């Protein structure tokens, strides 16, 4: 399909899909902070706590690229 092997298509789909999902989750956190009138510190805490897992996933991907795993 589209001149790609199944493995390549899956890899690109997962990468793009997860990037879109992470972006959507960041939008949800921002919207939650805005609607709850959390203020600057509250918004920071929301992003730090709720986005910490996403950051770990991104770092894992970057490390895999750097180390060639």
CHARMM-style PDB file with segment names, atoms N, HN, CA, C and O in Angstrom:
ATOM      1  N   UNK     1       0.840  -1.171   0.000  1.00  0.00      PROA
ATOM      2  CA  UNK     1       0.000   0.000   0.000  1.00  0.00      PROA
ATOM      3  C   UNK     1       0.888   1.238   0.000  1.00  0.00      PROA
ATOM      4  O   UNK     1       1.764   1.378   0.854  1.00  0.00      PROA
ATOM      5  N   UNK     2       0.666   2.126  -0.944  1.00  0.00      PROA
ATOM      6  HN  UNK     2      -0.045   2.012  -1.638  1.00  0.00      PROA
ATOM      7  CA  UNK     2       1.425   3.366  -1.079  1.00  0.00      PROA
ATOM      8  C   UNK     2       2.919   3.114  -1.268  1.00  0.00      PROA
ATOM      9  O   UNK     2       3.732   3.985  -0.957  1.00  0.00      PROA
ATOM     10  N   UNK     3       3.288   1.954  -1.765  1.00  0.00      PROA
ATOM     11  HN  UNK     3       2.628   1.246  -2.018  1.00  0.00      PROA
ATOM     12  CA  UNK     3       4.693   1.635  -1.989  1.00  0.00      PROA
ATOM     13  C   UNK     3       5.471   1.336  -0.722  1.00  0.00      PROA
ATOM     14  O   UNK     3       6.699   1.407  -0.723  1.00  0.00      PROA
ATOM     15  N   UNK     4       4.786   1.005   0.349  1.00  0.00      PROA
ATOM     16  HN  UNK     4       3.788   0.947   0.350  1.00  0.00      PROA
ATOM     17  CA  UNK     4       5.438   0.710   1.622  1.00  0.00      PROA
ATOM     18  C   UNK     4       5.177  -0.740   2.003  1.00  0.00      PROA
ATOM     19  O   UNK     4       4.163  -1.325   1.624  1.00  0.00      PROA
ATOM     20  N   UNK     5       6.096  -1.300   2.747  1.00  0.00      PROA
ATOM     21  HN  UNK     5       6.920  -0.825   3.055  1.00  0.00      PROA
ATOM     22  CA  UNK     5       5.847  -2.625   3.299  1.00  0.00      PROA
ATOM     23  C   UNK     5       4.878  -2.482   4.470  1.00  0.00      PROA
ATOM     24  O   UNK     5       4.632  -1.377   4.954  1.00  0.00      PROA
ATOM     25  N   UNK     6       4.340  -3.595   4.911  1.00  0.00      PROA
ATOM     26  HN  UNK     6       4.539  -4.492   4.517  1.00  0.00      PROA
ATOM     27  CA  UNK     6       3.402  -3.557   6.029  1.00  0.00      PROA
ATOM     28  C   UNK     6       4.070  -3.013   7.291  1.00  0.00      PROA
ATOM     29  O   UNK     6       3.457  -2.268   8.055  1.00  0.00      PROA
ATOM     30  N   UNK     7       5.324  -3.389   7.499  1.00  0.00      PROA
ATOM     31  HN  UNK     7       5.822  -3.994   6.878  1.00  0.00      PROA
ATOM     32  CA  UNK     7       6.057  -2.927   8.685  1.00  0.00      PROA
ATOM     33  C   UNK     7       6.266  -1.416   8.642  1.00  0.00      PROA
ATOM     34  O   UNK     7       6.074  -0.736   9.649  1.00  0.00      PROA
ATOM     35  N   UNK     8       6.660  -0.885   7.482  1.00  0.00      PROA
ATOM     36  HN  UNK     8       6.816  -1.438   6.663  1.00  0.00      PROA
ATOM     37  CA  UNK     8       6.864   0.559   7.356  1.00  0.00      PROA
ATOM     38  C   UNK     8       5.553   1.314   7.542  1.00  0.00      PROA
ATOM     39  O   UNK     8       5.504   2.333   8.230  1.00  0.00      PROA
ATOM     40  N   UNK     9       4.491   0.802   6.921  1.00  0.00      PROA
ATOM     41  HN  UNK     9       4.531  -0.026   6.362  1.00  0.00      PROA
ATOM     42  CA  UNK     9       3.182   1.454   7.041  1.00  0.00      PROA
ATOM     43  C   UNK     9       2.723   1.491   8.492  1.00  0.00      PROA
ATOM     44  O   UNK     9       2.206   2.506   8.957  1.00  0.00      PROA
ATOM     45  N   UNK    10       2.911   0.386   9.208  1.00  0.00      PROA
ATOM     46  HN  UNK    10       3.331  -0.439   8.830  1.00  0.00      PROA
ATOM     47  CA  UNK    10       2.531   0.325  10.617  1.00  0.00      PROA
ATOM     48  C   UNK    10       3.361   1.293  11.446  1.00  0.00      PROA
ATOM     49  O   UNK    10       2.828   1.990  12.309  1.00  0.00      PROA
ATOM     50  N   UNK    11       4.664   1.338  11.189  1.00  0.00      PROA
ATOM     51  HN  UNK    11       5.097   0.772  10.488  1.00  0.00      PROA
ATOM     52  CA  UNK    11       5.548   2.229  11.945  1.00  0.00      PROA
ATOM     53  C   UNK    11       5.151   3.690  11.747  1.00  0.00      PROA
ATOM     54  O   UNK    11       5.069   4.447  12.715  1.00  0.00      PROA
ATOM     55  N   UNK    12       4.906   4.088  10.503  1.00  0.00      PROA
ATOM     56  HN  UNK    12       4.973   3.473   9.717  1.00  0.00      PROA
ATOM     57  CA  UNK    12       4.502   5.473  10.235  1.00  0.00      PROA
ATOM     58  C   UNK    12       3.128   5.767  10.835  1.00  0.00      PROA
ATOM     59  O   UNK    12       2.903   6.841  11.392  1.00  0.00      PROA
ATOM     60  N   UNK    13       2.220   4.815  10.718  1.00  0.00      PROA
ATOM     61  HN  UNK    13       2.402   3.942  10.266  1.00  0.00      PROA
ATOM     62  CA  UNK    13       0.886   5.017  11.265  1.00  0.00      PROA
ATOM     63  C   UNK    13       0.899   5.179  12.769  1.00  0.00      PROA
ATOM     64  O   UNK    13       0.221   6.051  13.312  1.00  0.00      PROA
ATOM     65  N   UNK    14       1.667   4.342  13.442  1.00  0.00      PROA
ATOM     66  HN  UNK    14       2.218   3.633  13.000  1.00  0.00      PROA
ATOM     67  CA  UNK    14       1.758   4.436  14.896  1.00  0.00      PROA
ATOM     68  C   UNK    14       2.420   5.748  15.304  1.00  0.00      PROA
ATOM     69  O   UNK    14       1.965   6.409  16.238  1.00  0.00      PROA
ATOM     70  N   UNK    15       3.483   6.123  14.618  1.00  0.00      PROA
ATOM     71  HN  UNK    15       3.853   5.586  13.860  1.00  0.00      PROA
ATOM     72  CA  UNK    15       4.189   7.368  14.944  1.00  0.00      PROA
ATOM     73  C   UNK    15       3.290   8.579  14.763  1.00  0.00      PROA
ATOM     74  O   UNK    15       3.195   9.422  15.655  1.00  0.00      PROA
ATOM     75  N   UNK    16       2.637   8.669  13.630  1.00  0.00      PROA
ATOM     76  HN  UNK    16       2.714   7.984  12.906  1.00  0.00      PROA
ATOM     77  CA  UNK    16       1.765   9.817  13.355  1.00  0.00      PROA
ATOM     78  C   UNK    16       0.531   9.774  14.251  1.00  0.00      PROA
ATOM     79  O   UNK    16       0.101  10.806  14.766  1.00  0.00      PROA
ATOM     80  N   UNK    17      -0.040   8.586  14.441  1.00  0.00      PROA
ATOM     81  HN  UNK    17       0.309   7.747  14.023  1.00  0.00      PROA
ATOM     82  CA  UNK    17      -1.223   8.458  15.286  1.00  0.00      PROA
ATOM     83  C   UNK    17      -0.947   8.834  16.729  1.00  0.00      PROA
ATOM     84  O   UNK    17      -1.741   9.541  17.351  1.00  0.00      PROA
ATOM     85  N   UNK    18       0.170   8.370  17.267  1.00  0.00      PROA
ATOM     86  HN  UNK    18       0.815   7.796  16.763  1.00  0.00      PROA
ATOM     87  CA  UNK    18       0.507   8.710  18.653  1.00  0.00      PROA
ATOM     88  C   UNK    18       0.848  10.184  18.810  1.00  0.00      PROA
ATOM     89  O   UNK    18       0.523  10.792  19.830  1.00  0.00      PROA
ATOM     90  N   UNK    19       1.504  10.765  17.803  1.00  0.00      PROA
ATOM     91  HN  UNK    19       1.769  10.271  16.974  1.00  0.00      PROA
ATOM     92  CA  UNK    19       1.799  12.198  17.863  1.00  0.00      PROA
ATOM     93  C   UNK    19       0.498  13.004  17.890  1.00  0.00      PROA
ATOM     94  O   UNK    19       0.373  13.967  18.647  1.00  0.00      PROA
ATOM     95  N   UNK    20      -0.454  12.609  17.072  1.00  0.00      PROA
ATOM     96  HN  UNK    20      -0.353  11.826  16.457  1.00  0.00      PROA
ATOM     97  CA  UNK    20      -1.752  13.294  17.063  1.00  0.00      PROA
ATOM     98  C   UNK    20      -2.473  13.093  18.393  1.00  0.00      PROA
ATOM     99  O   UNK    20      -3.068  14.032  18.922  1.00  0.00      PROA
ATOM    100  N   UNK    21      -2.427  11.883  18.934  1.00  0.00      PROA
ATOM    101  HN  UNK    21      -1.944  11.120  18.504  1.00  0.00      PROA
ATOM    102  CA  UNK    21      -3.082  11.596  20.199  1.00  0.00      PROA
ATOM    103  C   UNK    21      -2.449  12.390  21.343  1.00  0.00      PROA
ATOM    104  O   UNK    21      -3.161  12.919  22.197  1.00  0.00      PROA
ATOM    105  N   UNK    22      -1.122  12.477  21.364  1.00  0.00      PROA
ATOM    106  HN  UNK    22      -0.544  12.048  20.670  1.00  0.00      PROA
ATOM    107  CA  UNK    22      -0.432  13.252  22.403  1.00  0.00      PROA
ATOM    108  C   UNK    22      -0.794  14.723  22.273  1.00  0.00      PROA
ATOM    109  O   UNK    22      -1.040  15.393  23.277  1.00  0.00      PROA
ATOM    110  N   UNK    23      -0.827  15.234  21.043  1.00  0.00      PROA
ATOM    111  HN  UNK    23      -0.627  14.690  20.228  1.00  0.00      PROA
ATOM    112  CA  UNK    23      -1.242  16.625  20.837  1.00  0.00      PROA
ATOM    113  C   UNK    23      -2.652  16.876  21.330  1.00  0.00      PROA
ATOM    114  O   UNK    23      -2.923  17.904  21.952  1.00  0.00      PROA
ATOM    115  N   UNK    24      -3.553  15.943  21.056  1.00  0.00      PROA
ATOM    116  HN  UNK    24      -3.332  15.109  20.550  1.00  0.00      PROA
ATOM    117  CA  UNK    24      -4.939  16.075  21.517  1.00  0.00      PROA
ATOM    118  C   UNK    24      -5.007  16.039  23.041  1.00  0.00      PROA
ATOM    119  O   UNK    24      -5.771  16.794  23.643  1.00  0.00      PROA
ATOM    120  N   UNK    25      -4.218  15.171  23.668  1.00  0.00      PROA
ATOM    121  HN  UNK    25      -3.598  14.558  23.178  1.00  0.00      PROA
ATOM    122  CA  UNK    25      -4.210  15.104  25.125  1.00  0.00      PROA
ATOM    123  C   UNK    25      -3.664  16.398  25.734  1.00  0.00      PROA
ATOM    124  O   UNK    25      -4.152  16.841  26.773  1.00  0.00      PROA
ATOM    125  N   UNK    26      -2.666  17.001  25.107  1.00  0.00      PROA
ATOM    126  HN  UNK    26      -2.269  16.640  24.263  1.00  0.00      PROA
ATOM    127  CA  UNK    26      -2.161  18.291  25.599  1.00  0.00      PROA
ATOM    128  C   UNK    26      -3.221  19.374  25.466  1.00  0.00      PROA
ATOM    129  O   UNK    26      -3.343  20.240  26.332  1.00  0.00      PROA
ATOM    130  N   UNK    27      -3.993  19.323  24.372  1.00  0.00      PROA
ATOM    131  HN  UNK    27      -3.893  18.620  23.668  1.00  0.00      PROA
ATOM    132  CA  UNK    27      -5.102  20.270  24.222  1.00  0.00      PROA
ATOM    133  C   UNK    27      -6.130  20.072  25.325  1.00  0.00      PROA
ATOM    134  O   UNK    27      -6.651  21.049  25.863  1.00  0.00      PROA
ATOM    135  N   UNK    28      -6.432  18.824  25.671  1.00  0.00      PROA
ATOM    136  HN  UNK    28      -6.009  18.030  25.235  1.00  0.00      PROA
ATOM    137  CA  UNK    28      -7.399  18.538  26.733  1.00  0.00      PROA
ATOM    138  C   UNK    28      -6.906  19.087  28.067  1.00  0.00      PROA
ATOM    139  O   UNK    28      -7.686  19.659  28.828  1.00  0.00      PROA
ATOM    140  N   UNK    29      -5.613  18.917  28.358  1.00  0.00      PROA
ATOM    141  HN  UNK    29      -4.979  18.452  27.740  1.00  0.00      PROA
ATOM    142  CA  UNK    29      -5.048  19.437  29.615  1.00  0.00      PROA
ATOM    143  C   UNK    29      -5.130  20.963  29.625  1.00  0.00      PROA
ATOM    144  O   UNK    29      -5.474  21.559  30.645  1.00  0.00      PROA
ATOM    145  N   UNK    30      -4.817  21.594  28.496  1.00  0.00      PROA
ATOM    146  HN  UNK    30      -4.537  21.110  27.667  1.00  0.00      PROA
ATOM    147  CA  UNK    30      -4.887  23.062  28.418  1.00  0.00      PROA
ATOM    148  C   UNK    30      -6.322  23.533  28.611  1.00  0.00      PROA
ATOM    149  O   UNK    30      -6.570  24.497  29.335  1.00  0.00      PROA
ATOM    150  N   UNK    31      -7.271  22.854  27.963  1.00  0.00      PROA
ATOM    151  HN  UNK    31      -7.070  22.070  27.375  1.00  0.00      PROA
ATOM    152  CA  UNK    31      -8.678  23.222  28.082  1.00  0.00      PROA
ATOM    153  C   UNK    31      -9.173  23.031  29.517  1.00  0.00      PROA
ATOM    154  O   UNK    31      -9.941  23.846  30.028  1.00  0.00      PROA
ATOM    155  N   UNK    32      -8.731  21.955  30.159  1.00  0.00      PROA
ATOM    156  HN  UNK    32      -8.107  21.293  29.743  1.00  0.00      PROA
ATOM    157  CA  UNK    32      -9.093  21.711  31.553  1.00  0.00      PROA
ATOM    158  C   UNK    32      -8.563  22.831  32.447  1.00  0.00      PROA
ATOM    159  O   UNK    32      -9.279  23.308  33.327  1.00  0.00      PROA
ATOM    160  N   UNK    33      -7.339  23.246  32.234  1.00  0.00      PROA
ATOM    161  HN  UNK    33      -6.757  22.857  31.519  1.00  0.00      PROA
ATOM    162  CA  UNK    33      -6.754  24.329  33.032  1.00  0.00      PROA
ATOM    163  C   UNK    33      -7.493  25.640  32.792  1.00  0.00      PROA
ATOM    164  O   UNK    33      -7.717  26.411  33.725  1.00  0.00      PROA
ATOM    165  N   UNK    34      -7.869  25.890  31.545  1.00  0.00      PROA
ATOM    166  HN  UNK    34      -7.687  25.264  30.787  1.00  0.00      PROA
ATOM    167  CA  UNK    34      -8.559  27.137  31.212  1.00  0.00      PROA
ATOM    168  C   UNK    34      -9.960  27.163  31.814  1.00  0.00      PROA
ATOM    169  O   UNK    34     -10.362  28.166  32.404  1.00  0.00      PROA
ATOM    170  N   UNK    35     -10.703  26.069  31.668  1.00  0.00      PROA
ATOM    171  HN  UNK    35     -10.376  25.255  31.189  1.00  0.00      PROA
ATOM    172  CA  UNK    35     -12.081  26.043  32.164  1.00  0.00      PROA
ATOM    173  C   UNK    35     -12.157  26.027  33.693  1.00  0.00      PROA
ATOM    174  O   UNK    35     -13.129  26.516  34.269  1.00  0.00      PROA
ATOM    175  N   UNK    36     -11.145  25.472  34.346  1.00  0.00      PROA
ATOM    176  HN  UNK    36     -10.356  25.075  33.878  1.00  0.00      PROA
ATOM    177  CA  UNK    36     -11.153  25.439  35.806  1.00  0.00      PROA
ATOM    178  C   UNK    36     -10.540  26.696  36.411  1.00  0.00      PROA
ATOM    179  O   UNK    36     -10.502  26.843  37.632  1.00  0.00      PROA
ATOM    180  N   UNK    37     -10.059  27.607  35.558  1.00  0.00      PROA
ATOM    181  HN  UNK    37     -10.089  27.487  34.566  1.00  0.00      PROA
ATOM    182  CA  UNK    37      -9.424  28.854  36.003  1.00  0.00      PROA
ATOM    183  C   UNK    37      -8.310  28.549  36.997  1.00  0.00      PROA
ATOM    184  O   UNK    37      -8.256  29.105  38.094  1.00  0.00      PROA
ATOM    185  N   UNK    38      -7.419  27.642  36.578  1.00  0.00      PROA
ATOM    186  HN  UNK    38      -7.463  27.190  35.687  1.00  0.00      PROA
ATOM    187  CA  UNK    38      -6.380  27.137  37.465  1.00  0.00      PROA
ATOM    188  C   UNK    38      -5.293  28.165  37.756  1.00  0.00      PROA
ATOM    189  O   UNK    38      -4.580  28.023  38.750  1.00  0.00      PROA
ATOM    190  N   UNK    39      -5.145  29.174  36.945  1.00  0.00      PROA
ATOM    191  HN  UNK    39      -5.724  29.290  36.138  1.00  0.00      PROA
ATOM    192  CA  UNK    39      -4.074  30.140  37.156  1.00  0.00      PROA
ATOM    193  C   UNK    39      -2.766  29.612  36.584  1.00  0.00      PROA
ATOM    194  O   UNK    39      -2.705  28.503  36.052  1.00  0.00      PROA
ATOM    195  N   UNK    40      -1.742  30.409  36.701  1.00  0.00      PROA
ATOM    196  HN  UNK    40      -1.791  31.309  37.133  1.00  0.00      PROA
ATOM    197  CA  UNK    40      -0.454  30.041  36.106  1.00  0.00      PROA
ATOM    198  C   UNK    40       0.168  28.825  36.799  1.00  0.00      PROA
ATOM    199  O   UNK    40       0.610  27.888  36.134  1.00  0.00      PROA
ATOM    200  N   UNK    41       0.202  28.842  38.116  1.00  0.00      PROA
ATOM    201  HN  UNK    41      -0.157  29.604  38.656  1.00  0.00      PROA
ATOM    202  CA  UNK    41       0.810  27.728  38.842  1.00  0.00      PROA
ATOM    203  C   UNK    41      -0.010  26.452  38.687  1.00  0.00      PROA
ATOM    204  O   UNK    41       0.552  25.372  38.501  1.00  0.00      PROA
ATOM    205  N   UNK    42      -1.331  26.568  38.763  1.00  0.00      PROA
ATOM    206  HN  UNK    42      -1.787  27.444  38.914  1.00  0.00      PROA
ATOM    207  CA  UNK    42      -2.193  25.407  38.592  1.00  0.00      PROA
ATOM    208  C   UNK    42      -2.055  24.794  37.208  1.00  0.00      PROA
ATOM    209  O   UNK    42      -2.057  23.571  37.062  1.00  0.00      PROA
ATOM    210  N   UNK    43      -1.935  25.637  36.199  1.00  0.00      PROA
ATOM    211  HN  UNK    43      -1.933  26.630  36.317  1.00  0.00      PROA
ATOM    212  CA  UNK    43      -1.733  25.144  34.837  1.00  0.00      PROA
ATOM    213  C   UNK    43      -0.403  24.420  34.729  1.00  0.00      PROA
ATOM    214  O   UNK    43      -0.311  23.372  34.089  1.00  0.00      PROA
ATOM    215  N   UNK    44       0.623  24.973  35.350  1.00  0.00      PROA
ATOM    216  HN  UNK    44       0.549  25.824  35.869  1.00  0.00      PROA
ATOM    217  CA  UNK    44       1.931  24.313  35.345  1.00  0.00      PROA
ATOM    218  C   UNK    44       1.845  22.940  36.004  1.00  0.00      PROA
ATOM    219  O   UNK    44       2.389  21.967  35.484  1.00  0.00      PROA
ATOM    220  N   UNK    45       1.170  22.858  37.136  1.00  0.00      PROA
ATOM    221  HN  UNK    45       0.727  23.649  37.559  1.00  0.00      PROA
ATOM    222  CA  UNK    45       1.045  21.593  37.848  1.00  0.00      PROA
ATOM    223  C   UNK    45       0.271  20.584  36.996  1.00  0.00      PROA
ATOM    224  O   UNK    45       0.664  19.421  36.905  1.00  0.00      PROA
ATOM    225  N   UNK    46      -0.814  21.018  36.379  1.00  0.00      PROA
ATOM    226  HN  UNK    46      -1.133  21.963  36.453  1.00  0.00      PROA
ATOM    227  CA  UNK    46      -1.588  20.119  35.513  1.00  0.00      PROA
ATOM    228  C   UNK    46      -0.729  19.579  34.377  1.00  0.00      PROA
ATOM    229  O   UNK    46      -0.714  18.374  34.122  1.00  0.00      PROA
ATOM    230  N   UNK    47      -0.017  20.465  33.699  1.00  0.00      PROA
ATOM    231  HN  UNK    47      -0.029  21.444  33.906  1.00  0.00      PROA
ATOM    232  CA  UNK    47       0.820  20.015  32.592  1.00  0.00      PROA
ATOM    233  C   UNK    47       1.949  19.114  33.081  1.00  0.00      PROA
ATOM    234  O   UNK    47       2.266  18.115  32.435  1.00  0.00      PROA
ATOM    235  N   UNK    48       2.550  19.452  34.202  1.00  0.00      PROA
ATOM    236  HN  UNK    48       2.292  20.264  34.727  1.00  0.00      PROA
ATOM    237  CA  UNK    48       3.660  18.656  34.709  1.00  0.00      PROA
ATOM    238  C   UNK    48       3.202  17.250  35.076  1.00  0.00      PROA
ATOM    239  O   UNK    48       3.831  16.264  34.692  1.00  0.00      PROA
ATOM    240  N   UNK    49       2.115  17.164  35.812  1.00  0.00      PROA
ATOM    241  HN  UNK    49       1.604  17.965  36.124  1.00  0.00      PROA
ATOM    242  CA  UNK    49       1.656  15.860  36.294  1.00  0.00      PROA
ATOM    243  C   UNK    49       1.027  15.039  35.175  1.00  0.00      PROA
ATOM    244  O   UNK    49       1.377  13.872  34.996  1.00  0.00      PROA
ATOM    245  N   UNK    50       0.109  15.629  34.423  1.00  0.00      PROA
ATOM    246  HN  UNK    50      -0.174  16.576  34.569  1.00  0.00      PROA
ATOM    247  CA  UNK    50      -0.625  14.876  33.424  1.00  0.00      PROA
ATOM    248  C   UNK    50       0.193  14.607  32.159  1.00  0.00      PROA
ATOM    249  O   UNK    50      -0.065  13.630  31.455  1.00  0.00      PROA
ATOM    250  N   UNK    51       1.159  15.449  31.869  1.00  0.00      PROA
ATOM    251  HN  UNK    51       1.368  16.242  32.441  1.00  0.00      PROA
ATOM    252  CA  UNK    51       1.956  15.261  30.664  1.00  0.00      PROA
ATOM    253  C   UNK    51       3.267  14.531  30.937  1.00  0.00      PROA
ATOM    254  O   UNK    51       4.040  14.292  30.010  1.00  0.00      PROA
ATOM    255  N   UNK    52       3.528  14.176  32.183  1.00  0.00      PROA
ATOM    256  HN  UNK    52       2.899  14.370  32.936  1.00  0.00      PROA
ATOM    257  CA  UNK    52       4.783  13.524  32.531  1.00  0.00      PROA
ATOM    258  C   UNK    52       4.912  12.155  31.866  1.00  0.00      PROA
ATOM    259  O   UNK    52       5.997  11.787  31.415  1.00  0.00      PROA
ATOM    260  N   UNK    53       3.826  11.407  31.801  1.00  0.00      PROA
ATOM    261  HN  UNK    53       2.945  11.706  32.167  1.00  0.00      PROA
ATOM    262  CA  UNK    53       3.844  10.100  31.134  1.00  0.00      PROA
ATOM    263  C   UNK    53       4.107  10.225  29.648  1.00  0.00      PROA
ATOM    264  O   UNK    53       4.824   9.410  29.068  1.00  0.00      PROA
ATOM    265  N   UNK    54       3.525  11.249  29.027  1.00  0.00      PROA
ATOM    266  HN  UNK    54       2.943  11.911  29.498  1.00  0.00      PROA
ATOM    267  CA  UNK    54       3.774  11.479  27.602  1.00  0.00      PROA
ATOM    268  C   UNK    54       5.239  11.822  27.358  1.00  0.00      PROA
ATOM    269  O   UNK    54       5.827  11.382  26.371  1.00  0.00      PROA
ATOM    270  N   UNK    55       5.815  12.595  28.241  1.00  0.00      PROA
ATOM    271  HN  UNK    55       5.337  12.953  29.043  1.00  0.00      PROA
ATOM    272  CA  UNK    55       7.222  12.964  28.105  1.00  0.00      PROA
ATOM    273  C   UNK    55       8.110  11.731  28.173  1.00  0.00      PROA
ATOM    274  O   UNK    55       9.067  11.614  27.407  1.00  0.00      PROA
ATOM    275  N   UNK    56       7.805  10.816  29.075  1.00  0.00      PROA
ATOM    276  HN  UNK    56       7.028  10.911  29.697  1.00  0.00      PROA
ATOM    277  CA  UNK    56       8.570   9.580  29.178  1.00  0.00      PROA
ATOM    278  C   UNK    56       8.486   8.763  27.902  1.00  0.00      PROA
ATOM    279  O   UNK    56       9.484   8.185  27.472  1.00  0.00      PROA
ATOM    280  N   UNK    57       7.319   8.709  27.293  1.00  0.00      PROA
ATOM    281  HN  UNK    57       6.509   9.179  27.642  1.00  0.00      PROA
ATOM    282  CA  UNK    57       7.148   7.975  26.038  1.00  0.00      PROA
ATOM    283  C   UNK    57       7.963   8.620  24.918  1.00  0.00      PROA
ATOM    284  O   UNK    57       8.579   7.918  24.116  1.00  0.00      PROA
ATOM    285  N   UNK    58       7.969   9.953  24.859  1.00  0.00      PROA
ATOM    286  HN  UNK    58       7.468  10.523  25.510  1.00  0.00      PROA
ATOM    287  CA  UNK    58       8.725  10.668  23.833  1.00  0.00      PROA
ATOM    288  C   UNK    58      10.222  10.448  24.031  1.00  0.00      PROA
ATOM    289  O   UNK    58      10.946  10.208  23.065  1.00  0.00      PROA
ATOM    290  N   UNK    59      10.691  10.528  25.277  1.00  0.00      PROA
ATOM    291  HN  UNK    59      10.103  10.724  26.062  1.00  0.00      PROA
ATOM    292  CA  UNK    59      12.114  10.314  25.563  1.00  0.00      PROA
ATOM    293  C   UNK    59      12.526   8.894  25.180  1.00  0.00      PROA
ATOM    294  O   UNK    59      13.616   8.683  24.650  1.00  0.00      PROA
ATOM    295  N   UNK    60      11.655   7.923  25.448  1.00  0.00      PROA
ATOM    296  HN  UNK    60      10.769   8.094  25.878  1.00  0.00      PROA
ATOM    297  CA  UNK    60      11.945   6.539  25.067  1.00  0.00      PROA
ATOM    298  C   UNK    60      12.136   6.420  23.552  1.00  0.00      PROA
ATOM    299  O   UNK    60      13.055   5.742  23.092  1.00  0.00      PROA
ATOM    300  N   UNK    61      11.284   7.066  22.795  1.00  0.00      PROA
ATOM    301  HN  UNK    61      10.538   7.617  23.169  1.00  0.00      PROA
ATOM    302  CA  UNK    61      11.405   7.038  21.341  1.00  0.00      PROA
ATOM    303  C   UNK    61      12.679   7.691  20.846  1.00  0.00      PROA
ATOM    304  O   UNK    61      13.333   7.182  19.936  1.00  0.00      PROA
ATOM    305  N   UNK    62      13.034   8.824  21.448  1.00  0.00      PROA
ATOM    306  HN  UNK    62      12.502   9.238  22.188  1.00  0.00      PROA
ATOM    307  CA  UNK    62      14.258   9.527  21.057  1.00  0.00      PROA
ATOM    308  C   UNK    62      15.484   8.679  21.384  1.00  0.00      PROA
ATOM    309  O   UNK    62      16.409   8.586  20.576  1.00  0.00      PROA
ATOM    310  N   UNK    63      15.496   8.059  22.566  1.00  0.00      PROA
ATOM    311  HN  UNK    63      14.745   8.135  23.222  1.00  0.00      PROA
ATOM    312  CA  UNK    63      16.617   7.205  22.941  1.00  0.00      PROA
ATOM    313  C   UNK    63      16.744   6.003  22.002  1.00  0.00      PROA
ATOM    314  O   UNK    63      17.856   5.588  21.675  1.00  0.00      PROA
ATOM    315  N   UNK    64      15.627   5.453  21.575  1.00  0.00      PROA
ATOM    316  HN  UNK    64      14.724   5.791  21.841  1.00  0.00      PROA
ATOM    317  CA  UNK    64      15.680   4.341  20.628  1.00  0.00      PROA
ATOM    318  C   UNK    64      16.274   4.788  19.310  1.00  0.00      PROA
ATOM    319  O   UNK    64      17.034   4.043  18.691  1.00  0.00      PROA
ATOM    320  N   UNK    65      15.943   5.990  18.869  1.00  0.00      PROA
ATOM    321  HN  UNK    65      15.326   6.596  19.372  1.00  0.00      PROA
ATOM    322  CA  UNK    65      16.537   6.502  17.632  1.00  0.00      PROA
ATOM    323  C   UNK    65      18.041   6.726  17.773  1.00  0.00      PROA
ATOM    324  O   UNK    65      18.822   6.373  16.890  1.00  0.00      PROA
ATOM    325  N   UNK    66      18.428   7.317  18.894  1.00  0.00      PROA
ATOM    326  HN  UNK    66      17.793   7.604  19.612  1.00  0.00      PROA
ATOM    327  CA  UNK    66      19.853   7.635  19.104  1.00  0.00      PROA
ATOM    328  C   UNK    66      20.678   6.365  19.228  1.00  0.00      PROA
ATOM    329  O   UNK    66      21.750   6.260  18.634  1.00  0.00      PROA
ATOM    330  N   UNK    67      20.186   5.396  19.997  1.00  0.00      PROA
ATOM    331  HN  UNK    67      19.314   5.481  20.480  1.00  0.00      PROA
ATOM    332  CA  UNK    67      20.939   4.165  20.237  1.00  0.00      PROA
ATOM    333  C   UNK    67      20.774   3.141  19.122  1.00  0.00      PROA
ATOM    334  O   UNK    67      21.496   2.144  19.084  1.00  0.00      PROA
ATOM    335  N   UNK    68      19.830   3.378  18.216  1.00  0.00      PROA
ATOM    336  HN  UNK    68      19.244   4.187  18.246  1.00  0.00      PROA
ATOM    337  CA  UNK    68      19.632   2.462  17.103  1.00  0.00      PROA
ATOM    338  C   UNK    68      18.993   1.156  17.500  1.00  0.00      PROA
ATOM    339  O   UNK    68      19.256   0.122  16.885  1.00  0.00      PROA
ATOM    340  N   UNK    69      18.169   1.184  18.505  1.00  0.00      PROA
ATOM    341  HN  UNK    69      17.956   2.024  19.005  1.00  0.00      PROA
ATOM    342  CA  UNK    69      17.513  -0.033  18.994  1.00  0.00      PROA
ATOM    343  C   UNK    69      16.259  -0.279  18.165  1.00  0.00      PROA
ATOM    344  OT1 UNK    69      15.545  -1.253  18.400  1.00  0.00      PROA
TER     345      UNK     69
END
